[in-house]
Structure formats: C-alpha cells, structure tokens
Amino acid sequence: MRTVNPALHASRRAAIMVAARKCFARNGFHQSSIADIRTAAGISSGTLFHYFPNKQALVLAIVASEGEQVALCLSQLAEIADCRDALNLLLQLIAELAADGDANALAIEIAAESRRDPDVRALAADNDTVLREGLEGLIRAGIARGQVSNTVDAALVAQWLMSWIDGVFSRASVDLAFKPMDQLPLMRQLLDMVLTGGRVLS
C-alpha cells in the first residue's frame, strides 16, 4: 500500500482549489466543467477525482474554506489592541477584496448558489455566523476597554457592518465605475460616529 504524504496531499488539494476558484469566479459554478478545472490545474481527471469525488464536493470545499479564512482573519484582528484600528483594517481588507474581480465574482457566485443549493446555503450560513459573532466580539471588547461607547449595541452594529460588506460587493459587481477603496474614508467616518455614540473623531 502506498503511503500518503499529508503535506503533499494538502498542497495538491489546495492547488486544485486555487484553479477551481479561478474557473468558478470567471465562469460560474454551473458553467465550469471538471475538464475546465483539471486543465486549469494542469492535472488529469483521475487525479482531480482522487481529491474531490465530484464538482459539488469541490464547491463545498471552497465555501468551507471561505469560512476558515474569515475565522482566521477575525482571530488576527482580535489581537489588535484598539477595536477601532481592528475594524478599520477589516474595512480596508473588505474593500480590497471587493475591488478584486475574481474575489468579488466568487463571493457573488456563492451568494447566488446558496439560494439554490441547501448544502451551500448551510455552509454560507455558518460562515455568516462566524463573521457576525466575530464582529460582535470585536465591538464588545472595544466597549470593555473603553474604546467604544457603552451605549452601542454590538449585535446591531455587527449587522450594519455585514450589510455594508454585502452592499460593497454587490455594487462593485454591477457598476464598473464603482471603486470600493474610494468608499473607505466615508465608511471610516461613519464607523467612528457609530462606535463613539454619534461623535465624529478628528
């Protein structure tokens, strides 16, 4: 029996997912074939099926990995001493992703597929929960440190931020003149107003 090299296995699996992400972002889940993905990855169909039994498994793996990336990002932001600095960095990261054509297209594709596929919907909902709870945690930590007004409703502000995230991705996907990075100064000002109970910081 051939021994599996875990590091090599993980590396090849990740490479297939990178290729699939590009295909899905550019052509959509349903328009991307296994042949398209294996060609982009530079592997045979047999090799692809060794790692993913079908295209659905690949789609679900990508959606799950999105949640893992969100969780990792939030854990790193939680290490930043000032809540406002952490949230402002998050806004910048979101704007950069929304401005990235492939990242934006994949996010929109996942959102659309979650309306059609219950398995994708379940994973997307889990990812949503990770983001919401992470945002609430950052805001509550800021309140505890005196960096955020104690009148702020952490859950409500987290929902507002998530609505902005959804909105900036959606707008960037339909309006080529829309520049997410241009929205940062105003969004940061609005965030400061919310976190300080209505006072704009200079």
Secondary structure, DSSP 8 states (H G I E B T S, - for coil): -----HHHHHHHHHHHHHHHHHHHHHH-TTT--HHHHHHHHT--HHHHHHH-SSHHHHHHHHHHHHHHHHHHHHHHHTTSS-HHHHHHHHHHHHHHHHHSHHHHHHHHHHHHHTTT-HHHHHHHHHHHHHHHHHHHHHHHHHHHTTSS-TT--HHHHHHHHHHHHHHHHHHHHH-TT--GGGGHHHHHHHHHHHHTTS----
